[in-house]
Structures are given as structure tokens and as C-alpha cells.
Amino acid sequence: MLNEHGKNRYYKGIHIFGSNDYGFTFMGRRKKEKQENAAKVNETFITQQDLDQEMQPVIQRMSMQGQAPDEARIAEIKKKVLDNMIDRELLYQDSNKKGLKADEKRLKKNLITLRKDFLMKSNLQMHLKKWEFQKNL
């Protein structure tokens, strides 16, 4: 991202830029082709492609809710999404530096709980739609 003077800006020790560079994807894999990078977190690049992938569900969710954001709102959302990606990368790098590992049993348990919650909500929505349809007959 460029500041109002068209120059690269730095904050939180992170380099935010909008030029083409050879670099790394979000999790540090080297890309052969030239890519546009959105930010550099220490030695890891967050590519514009990574940012676009993170933005896609946000924009889809807004359109599903009937919202049509203008360019200024999209830029604001994009900045927040990028800030979130930078924060996650910093946490990831810090956890690696400290040797922290995820508890596999806890992750599996949480995943099972999330799946059950999702299925229950989907089932409830299906029944509500069916009930609404029958109510209108």
C-alpha cells in the first residue's frame, strides 16, 4: 500500500508496498514468477494474490447480505484484512521462534465440534425453510 504521497509506508516494523517483486507466498513458499506483493513481514511476503483470496469471502458475504460496498469501503476493508493477515503472520513467526506446537487432540476435538455445530445450523435452516414453505401453502 502506498501513502498519500505515493511512497511505500512502514508501520509496526512491516513493509507495505505495491510493486512487483520476486517473493514468498504467505507461508513462505518461493514463487518463480514475478508477483505483486502487498506486504513484507520480516522475510516473508504476503502477495496480492493471498490478499485477494482473503478478500473474496468477505466481499461475497457482503453481497449475500445485500450490501454493495463502494471503492472507498472496499479499500478500508482491504486494509483491515491485510492488517489481520500481518498480525497472523507475526503470531505464526513468533510461535515458530518459541517452538510452540498445536495440540493435535484439542484441534481434532474443536474441528469435530465445529462440524457438529455447522450441521445442526444447516439442519435447522433446512427445517425452517420447509416450515415456512408449508406455512404458505
Secondary structure, DSSP 8 states (H G I E B T S, - for coil): -B-TTSSBEEETTEEE--SEE--B-TTS-B-SS-EEEEEEETTEEEEHHHHHHHHHHHHHHHHHTT----HHHHHHHHHHHHHHHHHHHHHHHHHHHHT----HHHHHHHHHHHHHHHHHHHHHHHHHHHHHHHHT-
